[in-house]
Amino acid sequence: MLLKFQTEPLPIQEIPIHKNVRLFIKREDLIHPQISGNKYWKLFYNVNHYLEKNPEKPYVITFGGAFSNHIAAVSAVGNLAGIPTLGIIRGEELQHKWRDNPTLLFAKRNGMNLKFVTREEYRHKEKLTEFLQHEFPEALIVPEGGTNEEAVAGVKMMLNEQTKDFDYLCTAVGTGGTIAGISKFCEDNQKVIGCKVVDDASLENKIFELTLKHNFNLIDSSFGGYGKISDENIRFINDFKEKYEIPLEPIYTGKMMQKIFELIDEEYFPENSRILCFHTGGLQGIEGANLLLEKQNRNLII
């Protein structure tokens, strides 16, 4: 087994907010130095089951954007296990710029081959997947963000005896795999809040298809759009780190926590609620975000 079960539970830290609710964060970002947070669990069964069936000549292919946490995680898995990997990267304009991109440079240093496709080609990933599966019939092709039924099963391991004590479970939502796993395997009395950072009207149906449950609520947390970083986002992330000594990144966890703080101020949660947010990692993205912010002569994320 390449990726292993964790015998020691990850820390759950209380965020002292002096309100009529209690707020906590589960540090999934600490699970592995390179395979970060929810990516570890979304890849857990995908990779382990595949290697059990194909131990001789494994090959892993996946999809992602320029600063994709998923691309970084898959490349790290490949490097750890000596598995060849291929990343299908959105945006052919990056073909001659990847050395300036910290995420893609990290992936290349891990041995991942990169294939750059146009945004139009990338939108039709189903066709790309069919072509790749025909060309590499023995390969494991993991979808963008790692979201599939195997990923949902892996996310179950983000829940344990400690997480049963909370009224609300909160996570950032991109492709929907993490919230699907939390919703599917949480306790019947728990409510799940998904802080949606993408504009995808189909997400609710996708999550329901993976869970067959309606125990989750998606709340727009995009703050101007996916990948957009406002000055307010930067201030919140930097203040949060200074106050609580917990780093956040600007695409997922930073926006999730900012939205949860807003909901608390708006008294969205009933009095005495116990709220648990999952820190899903992705801190590798801070370096790339700061490169863009620096070019715009804006404040950086500390």
Helices and strands as residue ranges (DSSP letters): E 12-15, E 22-26, G 28-30, H 38-53, E 60-64, H 69-81, E 85-90, G 92-96, G 98-100, H 102-109, E 113-117, H 119-123, H 125-135, E 140-142, G 144-146, H 149-155, G 156-158, G 162-165, E 168-173, H 177-185, E 191-196, H 203-211, E 216-220, H 231-244, H 253-265, E 274-278, H 285-295
